[in-house]
Amino acid sequence: MRPTPPNHTRPIWAEISASRLRDNFHALQAAAGTQVQVLAVVKADAYGHSATECAPILAAAGAQWLGVTSAEEGLAVRASLAILPQGMTAPRILVMCGLWPGEEAGILDRGLTPVVWEPYHLDLLEAEARRRNLPPQSVAVHAEIDTGMARQGVAPGPLLDRLLQRFAPDSPLKLEGVMTHLASTEIGDDPQNQVQMIAFATALQQVAAAGLRPDYVHAGNTSSTDSGYMPQDLPALAASLGAQAMTRAGLALYGYALPLESVEPQNRVSHVHAHTEDFLSPRLSPKLKPVMTWKTRIVSLREVQCGDTIGYNATFVAPVTMRLALLPVGYADGFRRSLSASNTQPGGSVLLHGRRAPIVGRVSMDLTIVDVTAVPQVNIGDEAILLGESNGNRIGADDHARTAGTSAYEILCGISDRVPRIVVP
């Protein structure tokens, strides 16, 4: 999304590995299987990795679909694909969170494919298409079915029937895809998965009864591919409509997956899956490699004595003589304040010369202090790794998430625009 500004001199940056991104996409496609196409999700600025940098890499790796949040994101991603070699077909772009008045023209101009579920979505698109005198079935949309999240989507039954009636033969709108989203795929044997899939199957029967034959049927996410749950159930549902099965995956592209969990044995139901143990062992996550390495440099060093206070509100008091390094990174960069440490509560750490250097005191807006007493060779200008690997040690977004009490998703998406993203091989 952002080349390094020519005047960027602050020593903080994130390196985005093109080879790891490609490898993760290929691992995803292999885990999904030959019958299921993988839509590569680049929403939220590619989970903080820069959508306009990652989209062309994924396209060259073979992604036929990219997923974005909004029309605005879709327009930026579409523009980024202009660098693809002549003759290479650009991926389709799915706008996954619907559209809002004023966005319909851009969607049609740039060939974006919106997810729809509200009647007004269809009103906007149909009015703009008719204004342009577009032919019947020329504006592709994907309808989302609400199978149990009560978030996006139309419920099976009368509401879905009314939506399907909008796709008349003379309408410029085409129902190209039908999709749903599952709430608990990291819990592979959670009965909710099966309940949602039964509701989805019911909705697809309604689609067929309406005489509609979408080209794509899709559901699932990183965890469903990791567990192997969705690739087993989805092809048959798609085949019932003569459609291509597709699953959507985002987090795994960038090298992470949620831990797979199991419900308590007494709560399992036998019809969820014939071999429950088959999808409680991850198929994908052991092959993933984090795409981002986030770095900064030491800008100052000092020694403090026993009893000296460190950082805002003196939450850390030196118990002994310590050597401290100052890093020019803080919560305005997305380095979470909840990584702070006190004498009684450890916080996060960084890697210096391949060794962990713990944070001491509070992470502030622009600066963080780390203890380098055990890394005597450090000097001003030395590289510090905030997310990444060095000499066999690793600090990942999942490590930050555990300390901060959140998820890897939020850690990655929270890295701010103050941090330039630089693509490396």
Contacts in CASP RR format, 6 or more apart in sequence:
PFRMAT RR
TARGET T0000
AUTHOR 0000-0000-0000
METHOD contacts of the structure
MODEL  1
MRPTPPNHTRPIWAEISASRLRDNFHALQAAAGTQVQVLAVVKADAYGHS
ATECAPILAAAGAQWLGVTSAEEGLAVRASLAILPQGMTAPRILVMCGLW
PGEEAGILDRGLTPVVWEPYHLDLLEAEARRRNLPPQSVAVHAEIDTGMA
RQGVAPGPLLDRLLQRFAPDSPLKLEGVMTHLASTEIGDDPQNQVQMIAF
ATALQQVAAAGLRPDYVHAGNTSSTDSGYMPQDLPALAASLGAQAMTRAG
LALYGYALPLESVEPQNRVSHVHAHTEDFLSPRLSPKLKPVMTWKTRIVS
LREVQCGDTIGYNATFVAPVTMRLALLPVGYADGFRRSLSASNTQPGGSV
LLHGRRAPIVGRVSMDLTIVDVTAVPQVNIGDEAILLGESNGNRIGADDH
ARTAGTSAYEILCGISDRVPRIVVP
1 45 0 8 1.000
1 46 0 8 1.000
1 50 0 8 1.000
1 51 0 8 1.000
1 52 0 8 1.000
1 53 0 8 1.000
1 76 0 8 1.000
1 421 0 8 1.000
2 50 0 8 1.000
2 52 0 8 1.000
2 417 0 8 1.000
2 420 0 8 1.000
2 421 0 8 1.000
3 420 0 8 1.000
4 13 0 8 1.000
4 420 0 8 1.000
4 422 0 8 1.000
5 420 0 8 1.000
8 420 0 8 1.000
10 328 0 8 1.000
10 418 0 8 1.000
11 296 0 8 1.000
11 297 0 8 1.000
11 299 0 8 1.000
11 328 0 8 1.000
11 381 0 8 1.000
12 295 0 8 1.000
12 296 0 8 1.000
12 297 0 8 1.000
12 328 0 8 1.000
12 329 0 8 1.000
12 333 0 8 1.000
12 418 0 8 1.000
12 419 0 8 1.000
13 294 0 8 1.000
13 295 0 8 1.000
13 296 0 8 1.000
13 419 0 8 1.000
13 420 0 8 1.000
13 421 0 8 1.000
13 422 0 8 1.000
14 49 0 8 1.000
14 292 0 8 1.000
14 293 0 8 1.000
14 294 0 8 1.000
14 295 0 8 1.000
14 387 0 8 1.000
14 415 0 8 1.000
14 419 0 8 1.000
14 420 0 8 1.000
14 421 0 8 1.000
14 422 0 8 1.000
15 292 0 8 1.000
15 293 0 8 1.000
15 294 0 8 1.000
15 295 0 8 1.000
15 421 0 8 1.000
15 422 0 8 1.000
15 423 0 8 1.000
15 424 0 8 1.000
16 49 0 8 1.000
16 50 0 8 1.000
16 53 0 8 1.000
16 54 0 8 1.000
16 291 0 8 1.000
16 292 0 8 1.000
16 421 0 8 1.000
16 422 0 8 1.000
16 423 0 8 1.000
16 424 0 8 1.000
17 289 0 8 1.000
17 291 0 8 1.000
17 292 0 8 1.000
17 293 0 8 1.000
17 424 0 8 1.000
17 425 0 8 1.000
18 57 0 8 1.000
18 423 0 8 1.000
18 424 0 8 1.000
18 425 0 8 1.000
19 425 0 8 1.000
20 255 0 8 1.000
20 289 0 8 1.000
20 290 0 8 1.000
20 291 0 8 1.000
21 49 0 8 1.000
21 54 0 8 1.000
21 57 0 8 1.000
21 58 0 8 1.000
21 61 0 8 1.000
21 253 0 8 1.000
21 254 0 8 1.000
21 291 0 8 1.000
22 57 0 8 1.000
22 58 0 8 1.000
22 60 0 8 1.000
22 61 0 8 1.000
23 287 0 8 1.000
23 289 0 8 1.000
24 252 0 8 1.000
24 253 0 8 1.000
24 254 0 8 1.000
24 255 0 8 1.000
24 287 0 8 1.000
24 288 0 8 1.000
24 289 0 8 1.000
24 291 0 8 1.000
25 38 0 8 1.000
25 40 0 8 1.000
25 58 0 8 1.000
25 61 0 8 1.000
25 62 0 8 1.000
25 63 0 8 1.000
25 253 0 8 1.000
26 61 0 8 1.000
27 252 0 8 1.000
27 284 0 8 1.000
27 287 0 8 1.000
27 288 0 8 1.000
28 38 0 8 1.000
28 40 0 8 1.000
28 222 0 8 1.000
28 225 0 8 1.000
28 249 0 8 1.000
28 252 0 8 1.000
28 253 0 8 1.000
28 284 0 8 1.000
29 38 0 8 1.000
31 225 0 8 1.000
31 226 0 8 1.000
31 228 0 8 1.000
31 231 0 8 1.000
31 283 0 8 1.000
31 284 0 8 1.000
31 287 0 8 1.000
32 38 0 8 1.000
32 225 0 8 1.000
32 231 0 8 1.000
32 247 0 8 1.000
32 249 0 8 1.000
33 231 0 8 1.000
35 231 0 8 1.000
35 235 0 8 1.000
35 245 0 8 1.000
36 230 0 8 1.000
36 231 0 8 1.000
36 234 0 8 1.000
36 235 0 8 1.000
36 245 0 8 1.000
36 246 0 8 1.000
36 247 0 8 1.000
37 64 0 8 1.000
37 65 0 8 1.000
37 216 0 8 1.000
37 244 0 8 1.000
37 245 0 8 1.000
37 246 0 8 1.000
37 247 0 8 1.000
38 63 0 8 1.000
38 225 0 8 1.000
38 246 0 8 1.000
38 247 0 8 1.000
38 248 0 8 1.000
38 249 0 8 1.000
39 63 0 8 1.000
39 65 0 8 1.000
39 66 0 8 1.000
39 67 0 8 1.000
39 94 0 8 1.000
39 218 0 8 1.000
39 246 0 8 1.000
39 247 0 8 1.000
39 248 0 8 1.000
39 249 0 8 1.000
40 58 0 8 1.000
40 63 0 8 1.000
40 65 0 8 1.000
40 66 0 8 1.000
40 67 0 8 1.000
40 91 0 8 1.000
40 249 0 8 1.000
40 250 0 8 1.000
40 253 0 8 1.000
41 47 0 8 1.000
41 66 0 8 1.000
41 67 0 8 1.000
41 96 0 8 1.000
41 248 0 8 1.000
41 249 0 8 1.000
41 250 0 8 1.000
41 253 0 8 1.000
42 51 0 8 1.000
42 54 0 8 1.000
42 55 0 8 1.000
42 58 0 8 1.000
42 66 0 8 1.000
42 67 0 8 1.000
42 68 0 8 1.000
42 73 0 8 1.000
42 77 0 8 1.000
42 250 0 8 1.000
42 253 0 8 1.000
43 51 0 8 1.000
43 67 0 8 1.000
43 68 0 8 1.000
43 69 0 8 1.000
43 73 0 8 1.000
43 96 0 8 1.000
44 69 0 8 1.000
44 413 0 8 1.000
45 51 0 8 1.000
45 73 0 8 1.000
45 413 0 8 1.000
46 53 0 8 1.000
46 54 0 8 1.000
46 55 0 8 1.000
46 253 0 8 1.000
46 254 0 8 1.000
47 250 0 8 1.000
47 251 0 8 1.000
47 253 0 8 1.000
47 254 0 8 1.000
47 409 0 8 1.000
47 412 0 8 1.000
47 413 0 8 1.000
48 292 0 8 1.000
48 412 0 8 1.000
48 413 0 8 1.000
48 414 0 8 1.000
48 415 0 8 1.000
48 421 0 8 1.000
49 254 0 8 1.000
49 291 0 8 1.000
49 292 0 8 1.000
49 412 0 8 1.000
49 421 0 8 1.000
50 421 0 8 1.000
51 68 0 8 1.000
51 73 0 8 1.000
51 76 0 8 1.000
51 77 0 8 1.000
51 80 0 8 1.000
52 76 0 8 1.000
52 77 0 8 1.000
52 79 0 8 1.000
52 80 0 8 1.000
53 80 0 8 1.000
53 421 0 8 1.000
53 423 0 8 1.000
54 253 0 8 1.000
55 66 0 8 1.000
55 77 0 8 1.000
55 80 0 8 1.000
55 81 0 8 1.000
55 91 0 8 1.000
56 80 0 8 1.000
56 81 0 8 1.000
56 83 0 8 1.000
56 84 0 8 1.000
57 423 0 8 1.000
58 66 0 8 1.000
58 91 0 8 1.000
58 253 0 8 1.000
59 66 0 8 1.000
59 81 0 8 1.000
59 84 0 8 1.000
59 88 0 8 1.000
59 90 0 8 1.000
59 91 0 8 1.000
60 84 0 8 1.000
60 88 0 8 1.000
62 91 0 8 1.000
63 91 0 8 1.000
64 89 0 8 1.000
64 91 0 8 1.000
64 92 0 8 1.000
65 91 0 8 1.000
65 92 0 8 1.000
65 93 0 8 1.000
65 94 0 8 1.000
65 246 0 8 1.000
66 77 0 8 1.000
66 91 0 8 1.000
66 92 0 8 1.000
66 93 0 8 1.000
66 94 0 8 1.000
67 93 0 8 1.000
67 94 0 8 1.000
67 95 0 8 1.000
67 96 0 8 1.000
67 248 0 8 1.000
68 74 0 8 1.000
68 77 0 8 1.000
68 93 0 8 1.000
68 94 0 8 1.000
68 95 0 8 1.000
68 96 0 8 1.000
69 95 0 8 1.000
69 96 0 8 1.000
69 97 0 8 1.000
70 95 0 8 1.000
70 97 0 8 1.000
70 98 0 8 1.000
70 103 0 8 1.000
71 95 0 8 1.000
71 99 0 8 1.000
71 100 0 8 1.000
71 103 0 8 1.000
71 106 0 8 1.000
71 107 0 8 1.000
71 112 0 8 1.000
71 114 0 8 1.000
72 103 0 8 1.000
73 95 0 8 1.000
74 93 0 8 1.000
74 95 0 8 1.000
74 110 0 8 1.000
74 112 0 8 1.000
75 106 0 8 1.000
75 110 0 8 1.000
75 112 0 8 1.000
77 93 0 8 1.000
78 90 0 8 1.000
78 93 0 8 1.000
78 110 0 8 1.000
78 111 0 8 1.000
78 112 0 8 1.000
81 90 0 8 1.000
81 91 0 8 1.000
84 90 0 8 1.000
92 113 0 8 1.000
93 110 0 8 1.000
93 111 0 8 1.000
93 112 0 8 1.000
93 113 0 8 1.000
94 112 0 8 1.000
94 113 0 8 1.000
94 114 0 8 1.000
94 115 0 8 1.000
94 142 0 8 1.000
95 107 0 8 1.000
95 112 0 8 1.000
95 113 0 8 1.000
95 114 0 8 1.000
95 115 0 8 1.000
96 115 0 8 1.000
96 248 0 8 1.000
97 115 0 8 1.000
97 152 0 8 1.000
98 114 0 8 1.000
98 115 0 8 1.000
98 116 0 8 1.000
98 117 0 8 1.000
98 118 0 8 1.000
98 121 0 8 1.000
98 152 0 8 1.000
99 107 0 8 1.000
99 114 0 8 1.000
99 116 0 8 1.000
99 121 0 8 1.000
99 124 0 8 1.000
99 125 0 8 1.000
101 120 0 8 1.000
101 124 0 8 1.000
102 124 0 8 1.000
103 124 0 8 1.000
104 124 0 8 1.000
104 125 0 8 1.000
104 127 0 8 1.000
104 128 0 8 1.000
105 128 0 8 1.000
106 112 0 8 1.000
107 114 0 8 1.000
107 125 0 8 1.000
108 125 0 8 1.000
108 128 0 8 1.000
108 129 0 8 1.000
108 132 0 8 1.000
108 134 0 8 1.000
108 139 0 8 1.000
113 140 0 8 1.000
113 141 0 8 1.000
113 142 0 8 1.000
113 176 0 8 1.000
114 121 0 8 1.000
114 125 0 8 1.000
114 141 0 8 1.000
114 142 0 8 1.000
115 141 0 8 1.000
115 142 0 8 1.000
115 143 0 8 1.000
115 144 0 8 1.000
115 152 0 8 1.000
115 179 0 8 1.000
116 122 0 8 1.000
116 125 0 8 1.000
116 141 0 8 1.000
116 142 0 8 1.000
116 143 0 8 1.000
116 144 0 8 1.000
116 163 0 8 1.000
117 143 0 8 1.000
117 144 0 8 1.000
117 145 0 8 1.000
117 146 0 8 1.000
117 152 0 8 1.000
117 153 0 8 1.000
117 154 0 8 1.000
117 163 0 8 1.000
118 154 0 8 1.000
119 162 0 8 1.000
119 163 0 8 1.000
119 166 0 8 1.000
121 141 0 8 1.000
122 141 0 8 1.000
122 163 0 8 1.000
122 166 0 8 1.000
122 173 0 8 1.000
125 139 0 8 1.000
125 141 0 8 1.000
125 172 0 8 1.000
125 173 0 8 1.000
126 139 0 8 1.000
126 166 0 8 1.000
126 171 0 8 1.000
126 172 0 8 1.000
126 173 0 8 1.000
129 138 0 8 1.000
129 139 0 8 1.000
129 172 0 8 1.000
129 173 0 8 1.000
130 172 0 8 1.000
134 172 0 8 1.000
135 172 0 8 1.000
136 169 0 8 1.000
136 170 0 8 1.000
136 171 0 8 1.000
136 172 0 8 1.000
137 169 0 8 1.000
137 171 0 8 1.000
137 172 0 8 1.000
137 173 0 8 1.000
137 174 0 8 1.000
138 172 0 8 1.000
138 174 0 8 1.000
139 172 0 8 1.000
139 173 0 8 1.000
139 174 0 8 1.000
140 174 0 8 1.000
140 176 0 8 1.000
140 177 0 8 1.000
141 173 0 8 1.000
141 174 0 8 1.000
141 175 0 8 1.000
141 176 0 8 1.000
141 177 0 8 1.000
142 175 0 8 1.000
142 176 0 8 1.000
142 177 0 8 1.000
142 178 0 8 1.000
142 179 0 8 1.000
142 214 0 8 1.000
142 216 0 8 1.000
142 218 0 8 1.000
143 153 0 8 1.000
143 154 0 8 1.000
143 163 0 8 1.000
143 164 0 8 1.000
143 175 0 8 1.000
143 177 0 8 1.000
143 178 0 8 1.000
143 179 0 8 1.000
144 152 0 8 1.000
144 153 0 8 1.000
144 154 0 8 1.000
144 179 0 8 1.000
144 180 0 8 1.000
144 181 0 8 1.000
145 153 0 8 1.000
145 154 0 8 1.000
145 155 0 8 1.000
145 156 0 8 1.000
145 160 0 8 1.000
145 178 0 8 1.000
145 179 0 8 1.000
145 180 0 8 1.000
145 199 0 8 1.000
145 200 0 8 1.000
145 203 0 8 1.000
146 152 0 8 1.000
146 153 0 8 1.000
146 154 0 8 1.000
146 155 0 8 1.000
146 180 0 8 1.000
147 156 0 8 1.000
147 180 0 8 1.000
147 181 0 8 1.000
147 182 0 8 1.000
147 195 0 8 1.000
147 196 0 8 1.000
147 197 0 8 1.000
147 199 0 8 1.000
147 200 0 8 1.000
147 203 0 8 1.000
148 183 0 8 1.000
148 192 0 8 1.000
148 195 0 8 1.000
148 196 0 8 1.000
148 199 0 8 1.000
149 181 0 8 1.000
149 182 0 8 1.000
149 183 0 8 1.000
151 181 0 8 1.000
152 181 0 8 1.000
153 180 0 8 1.000
154 160 0 8 1.000
154 163 0 8 1.000
156 199 0 8 1.000
156 202 0 8 1.000
156 203 0 8 1.000
156 206 0 8 1.000
157 203 0 8 1.000
157 206 0 8 1.000
160 203 0 8 1.000
160 206 0 8 1.000
161 206 0 8 1.000
161 210 0 8 1.000
164 175 0 8 1.000
164 206 0 8 1.000
164 207 0 8 1.000
164 210 0 8 1.000
164 212 0 8 1.000
165 210 0 8 1.000
166 173 0 8 1.000
167 173 0 8 1.000
167 174 0 8 1.000
167 175 0 8 1.000
167 210 0 8 1.000
167 212 0 8 1.000
175 207 0 8 1.000
175 212 0 8 1.000
175 214 0 8 1.000
176 214 0 8 1.000
176 215 0 8 1.000
176 216 0 8 1.000
177 214 0 8 1.000
177 215 0 8 1.000
177 216 0 8 1.000
177 217 0 8 1.000
177 218 0 8 1.000
177 243 0 8 1.000
178 203 0 8 1.000
178 204 0 8 1.000
178 207 0 8 1.000
178 214 0 8 1.000
178 216 0 8 1.000
178 217 0 8 1.000
178 218 0 8 1.000
178 241 0 8 1.000
178 243 0 8 1.000
179 216 0 8 1.000
179 217 0 8 1.000
179 218 0 8 1.000
179 219 0 8 1.000
179 248 0 8 1.000
180 196 0 8 1.000
180 199 0 8 1.000
180 200 0 8 1.000
180 203 0 8 1.000
180 219 0 8 1.000
181 219 0 8 1.000
181 220 0 8 1.000
181 221 0 8 1.000
182 192 0 8 1.000
182 193 0 8 1.000
182 196 0 8 1.000
182 197 0 8 1.000
182 219 0 8 1.000
182 220 0 8 1.000
182 221 0 8 1.000
182 224 0 8 1.000
182 230 0 8 1.000
183 192 0 8 1.000
183 196 0 8 1.000
184 190 0 8 1.000
184 192 0 8 1.000
184 193 0 8 1.000
185 193 0 8 1.000
185 220 0 8 1.000
185 221 0 8 1.000
185 223 0 8 1.000
185 224 0 8 1.000
185 227 0 8 1.000
185 229 0 8 1.000
185 230 0 8 1.000
186 223 0 8 1.000
186 226 0 8 1.000
186 227 0 8 1.000
186 258 0 8 1.000
186 259 0 8 1.000
186 260 0 8 1.000
186 261 0 8 1.000
187 193 0 8 1.000
187 260 0 8 1.000
187 261 0 8 1.000
187 262 0 8 1.000
187 263 0 8 1.000
188 223 0 8 1.000
188 227 0 8 1.000
188 229 0 8 1.000
188 260 0 8 1.000
188 261 0 8 1.000
188 262 0 8 1.000
188 273 0 8 1.000
188 279 0 8 1.000
188 280 0 8 1.000
189 262 0 8 1.000
189 263 0 8 1.000
189 268 0 8 1.000
189 272 0 8 1.000
189 273 0 8 1.000
189 276 0 8 1.000
189 279 0 8 1.000
189 280 0 8 1.000
190 263 0 8 1.000
190 272 0 8 1.000
191 263 0 8 1.000
191 267 0 8 1.000
191 268 0 8 1.000
191 269 0 8 1.000
191 272 0 8 1.000
193 229 0 8 1.000
193 272 0 8 1.000
194 269 0 8 1.000
194 271 0 8 1.000
194 272 0 8 1.000
197 219 0 8 1.000
197 233 0 8 1.000
197 237 0 8 1.000
200 219 0 8 1.000
200 237 0 8 1.000
201 237 0 8 1.000
204 217 0 8 1.000
204 237 0 8 1.000
204 240 0 8 1.000
204 241 0 8 1.000
207 214 0 8 1.000
207 241 0 8 1.000
208 240 0 8 1.000
208 241 0 8 1.000
213 241 0 8 1.000
213 242 0 8 1.000
213 243 0 8 1.000
214 241 0 8 1.000
214 243 0 8 1.000
215 243 0 8 1.000
215 244 0 8 1.000
216 238 0 8 1.000
216 243 0 8 1.000
216 244 0 8 1.000
216 245 0 8 1.000
216 246 0 8 1.000
217 234 0 8 1.000
217 237 0 8 1.000
217 238 0 8 1.000
217 241 0 8 1.000
217 243 0 8 1.000
217 244 0 8 1.000
217 245 0 8 1.000
217 246 0 8 1.000
218 234 0 8 1.000
218 245 0 8 1.000
218 246 0 8 1.000
218 247 0 8 1.000
218 248 0 8 1.000
219 230 0 8 1.000
219 234 0 8 1.000
219 247 0 8 1.000
219 248 0 8 1.000
220 230 0 8 1.000
220 234 0 8 1.000
220 247 0 8 1.000
220 248 0 8 1.000
220 249 0 8 1.000
221 247 0 8 1.000
221 248 0 8 1.000
221 249 0 8 1.000
221 250 0 8 1.000
221 251 0 8 1.000
222 249 0 8 1.000
222 250 0 8 1.000
222 251 0 8 1.000
222 252 0 8 1.000
222 257 0 8 1.000
222 258 0 8 1.000
222 284 0 8 1.000
223 257 0 8 1.000
223 258 0 8 1.000
223 260 0 8 1.000
224 230 0 8 1.000
224 231 0 8 1.000
224 247 0 8 1.000
225 231 0 8 1.000
225 247 0 8 1.000
225 249 0 8 1.000
225 252 0 8 1.000
225 283 0 8 1.000
225 284 0 8 1.000
226 252 0 8 1.000
226 257 0 8 1.000
226 258 0 8 1.000
226 260 0 8 1.000
226 282 0 8 1.000
226 283 0 8 1.000
226 284 0 8 1.000
226 285 0 8 1.000
227 260 0 8 1.000
227 279 0 8 1.000
227 280 0 8 1.000
227 282 0 8 1.000
227 283 0 8 1.000
228 278 0 8 1.000
228 279 0 8 1.000
228 283 0 8 1.000
229 273 0 8 1.000
229 279 0 8 1.000
230 247 0 8 1.000
231 247 0 8 1.000
232 273 0 8 1.000
232 279 0 8 1.000
234 245 0 8 1.000
234 247 0 8 1.000
235 245 0 8 1.000
237 245 0 8 1.000
238 244 0 8 1.000
238 245 0 8 1.000
238 246 0 8 1.000
239 245 0 8 1.000
251 257 0 8 1.000
251 258 0 8 1.000
251 408 0 8 1.000
251 409 0 8 1.000
252 284 0 8 1.000
252 285 0 8 1.000
252 288 0 8 1.000
253 291 0 8 1.000
254 290 0 8 1.000
254 291 0 8 1.000
254 292 0 8 1.000
254 412 0 8 1.000
255 288 0 8 1.000
255 289 0 8 1.000
255 290 0 8 1.000
255 291 0 8 1.000
256 285 0 8 1.000
256 288 0 8 1.000
256 290 0 8 1.000
256 397 0 8 1.000
256 398 0 8 1.000
256 408 0 8 1.000
256 412 0 8 1.000
257 282 0 8 1.000
257 284 0 8 1.000
257 285 0 8 1.000
257 288 0 8 1.000
258 407 0 8 1.000
258 408 0 8 1.000
260 279 0 8 1.000
260 280 0 8 1.000
260 281 0 8 1.000
260 282 0 8 1.000
262 276 0 8 1.000
262 280 0 8 1.000
268 276 0 8 1.000
273 279 0 8 1.000
290 387 0 8 1.000
290 388 0 8 1.000
290 389 0 8 1.000
290 396 0 8 1.000
290 397 0 8 1.000
292 387 0 8 1.000
292 388 0 8 1.000
292 397 0 8 1.000
292 412 0 8 1.000
292 415 0 8 1.000
292 421 0 8 1.000
293 385 0 8 1.000
293 387 0 8 1.000
293 388 0 8 1.000
293 389 0 8 1.000
294 385 0 8 1.000
294 386 0 8 1.000
294 387 0 8 1.000
294 388 0 8 1.000
294 415 0 8 1.000
294 419 0 8 1.000
295 383 0 8 1.000
295 384 0 8 1.000
295 385 0 8 1.000
295 386 0 8 1.000
296 327 0 8 1.000
296 328 0 8 1.000
296 329 0 8 1.000
296 383 0 8 1.000
296 384 0 8 1.000
296 386 0 8 1.000
297 327 0 8 1.000
297 328 0 8 1.000
297 381 0 8 1.000
297 382 0 8 1.000
297 383 0 8 1.000
297 384 0 8 1.000
298 325 0 8 1.000
298 326 0 8 1.000
298 327 0 8 1.000
298 352 0 8 1.000
298 378 0 8 1.000
298 379 0 8 1.000
298 380 0 8 1.000
298 381 0 8 1.000
298 382 0 8 1.000
298 384 0 8 1.000
299 326 0 8 1.000
299 327 0 8 1.000
299 328 0 8 1.000
299 380 0 8 1.000
299 381 0 8 1.000
300 325 0 8 1.000
300 326 0 8 1.000
300 380 0 8 1.000
301 323 0 8 1.000
301 324 0 8 1.000
301 325 0 8 1.000
301 326 0 8 1.000
301 372 0 8 1.000
301 378 0 8 1.000
301 379 0 8 1.000
301 380 0 8 1.000
302 323 0 8 1.000
302 324 0 8 1.000
302 326 0 8 1.000
303 321 0 8 1.000
303 322 0 8 1.000
303 323 0 8 1.000
303 324 0 8 1.000
304 310 0 8 1.000
304 318 0 8 1.000
304 321 0 8 1.000
304 322 0 8 1.000
304 324 0 8 1.000
305 318 0 8 1.000
305 321 0 8 1.000
306 318 0 8 1.000
306 319 0 8 1.000
306 320 0 8 1.000
306 321 0 8 1.000
307 317 0 8 1.000
307 318 0 8 1.000
307 319 0 8 1.000
308 317 0 8 1.000
308 318 0 8 1.000
309 316 0 8 1.000
309 317 0 8 1.000
309 318 0 8 1.000
310 316 0 8 1.000
310 317 0 8 1.000
310 318 0 8 1.000
310 324 0 8 1.000
310 360 0 8 1.000
310 361 0 8 1.000
310 369 0 8 1.000
311 361 0 8 1.000
311 362 0 8 1.000
311 364 0 8 1.000
311 369 0 8 1.000
312 361 0 8 1.000
312 362 0 8 1.000
312 364 0 8 1.000
313 362 0 8 1.000
315 340 0 8 1.000
315 341 0 8 1.000
315 342 0 8 1.000
315 343 0 8 1.000
315 361 0 8 1.000
315 362 0 8 1.000
316 341 0 8 1.000
316 342 0 8 1.000
316 343 0 8 1.000
316 360 0 8 1.000
316 361 0 8 1.000
316 362 0 8 1.000
317 343 0 8 1.000
319 343 0 8 1.000
321 373 0 8 1.000
322 360 0 8 1.000
322 371 0 8 1.000
322 373 0 8 1.000
323 371 0 8 1.000
323 372 0 8 1.000
323 373 0 8 1.000
323 376 0 8 1.000
324 360 0 8 1.000
324 369 0 8 1.000
324 370 0 8 1.000
324 371 0 8 1.000
324 372 0 8 1.000
325 352 0 8 1.000
325 357 0 8 1.000
325 369 0 8 1.000
325 370 0 8 1.000
325 372 0 8 1.000
325 378 0 8 1.000
325 384 0 8 1.000
326 367 0 8 1.000
326 368 0 8 1.000
326 369 0 8 1.000
327 350 0 8 1.000
327 367 0 8 1.000
327 368 0 8 1.000
327 369 0 8 1.000
327 370 0 8 1.000
327 384 0 8 1.000
328 366 0 8 1.000
328 367 0 8 1.000
329 335 0 8 1.000
329 366 0 8 1.000
329 367 0 8 1.000
329 368 0 8 1.000
329 386 0 8 1.000
330 337 0 8 1.000
330 363 0 8 1.000
330 364 0 8 1.000
330 365 0 8 1.000
330 366 0 8 1.000
330 367 0 8 1.000
330 368 0 8 1.000
331 337 0 8 1.000
331 363 0 8 1.000
331 364 0 8 1.000
331 365 0 8 1.000
332 365 0 8 1.000
332 366 0 8 1.000
332 416 0 8 1.000
332 418 0 8 1.000
333 366 0 8 1.000
333 415 0 8 1.000
333 416 0 8 1.000
333 418 0 8 1.000
333 419 0 8 1.000
334 414 0 8 1.000
334 415 0 8 1.000
334 416 0 8 1.000
334 419 0 8 1.000
335 363 0 8 1.000
335 368 0 8 1.000
335 386 0 8 1.000
336 363 0 8 1.000
336 400 0 8 1.000
336 404 0 8 1.000
336 406 0 8 1.000
336 411 0 8 1.000
337 362 0 8 1.000
337 363 0 8 1.000
337 364 0 8 1.000
338 403 0 8 1.000
338 404 0 8 1.000
338 405 0 8 1.000
338 406 0 8 1.000
339 347 0 8 1.000
339 348 0 8 1.000
339 359 0 8 1.000
339 363 0 8 1.000
339 368 0 8 1.000
339 400 0 8 1.000
339 403 0 8 1.000
339 404 0 8 1.000
340 347 0 8 1.000
340 359 0 8 1.000
340 361 0 8 1.000
340 362 0 8 1.000
340 363 0 8 1.000
341 347 0 8 1.000
341 348 0 8 1.000
341 358 0 8 1.000
341 359 0 8 1.000
341 360 0 8 1.000
341 361 0 8 1.000
342 361 0 8 1.000
346 358 0 8 1.000
347 358 0 8 1.000
347 359 0 8 1.000
347 403 0 8 1.000
348 358 0 8 1.000
348 359 0 8 1.000
348 399 0 8 1.000
348 400 0 8 1.000
348 403 0 8 1.000
349 356 0 8 1.000
349 357 0 8 1.000
349 358 0 8 1.000
349 359 0 8 1.000
349 370 0 8 1.000
349 395 0 8 1.000
350 356 0 8 1.000
350 357 0 8 1.000
350 359 0 8 1.000
350 368 0 8 1.000
350 370 0 8 1.000
350 384 0 8 1.000
350 385 0 8 1.000
350 386 0 8 1.000
350 395 0 8 1.000
351 357 0 8 1.000
351 384 0 8 1.000
351 385 0 8 1.000
351 388 0 8 1.000
351 389 0 8 1.000
351 390 0 8 1.000
351 393 0 8 1.000
351 395 0 8 1.000
352 370 0 8 1.000
352 372 0 8 1.000
352 375 0 8 1.000
352 378 0 8 1.000
352 382 0 8 1.000
352 383 0 8 1.000
352 384 0 8 1.000
352 385 0 8 1.000
353 375 0 8 1.000
353 377 0 8 1.000
353 378 0 8 1.000
353 382 0 8 1.000
353 390 0 8 1.000
353 391 0 8 1.000
354 385 0 8 1.000
354 390 0 8 1.000
354 391 0 8 1.000
354 392 0 8 1.000
354 393 0 8 1.000
355 374 0 8 1.000
355 375 0 8 1.000
355 391 0 8 1.000
355 393 0 8 1.000
356 393 0 8 1.000
356 395 0 8 1.000
357 370 0 8 1.000
357 371 0 8 1.000
357 372 0 8 1.000
357 374 0 8 1.000
357 375 0 8 1.000
357 384 0 8 1.000
358 370 0 8 1.000
358 371 0 8 1.000
359 368 0 8 1.000
359 369 0 8 1.000
359 370 0 8 1.000
359 371 0 8 1.000
360 369 0 8 1.000
360 370 0 8 1.000
360 371 0 8 1.000
361 369 0 8 1.000
370 384 0 8 1.000
372 378 0 8 1.000
385 395 0 8 1.000
386 395 0 8 1.000
387 395 0 8 1.000
387 396 0 8 1.000
387 397 0 8 1.000
387 400 0 8 1.000
388 394 0 8 1.000
388 395 0 8 1.000
388 396 0 8 1.000
389 395 0 8 1.000
396 408 0 8 1.000
397 408 0 8 1.000
397 411 0 8 1.000
397 412 0 8 1.000
398 408 0 8 1.000
400 408 0 8 1.000
400 411 0 8 1.000
401 407 0 8 1.000
401 408 0 8 1.000
401 410 0 8 1.000
401 411 0 8 1.000
404 411 0 8 1.000
END
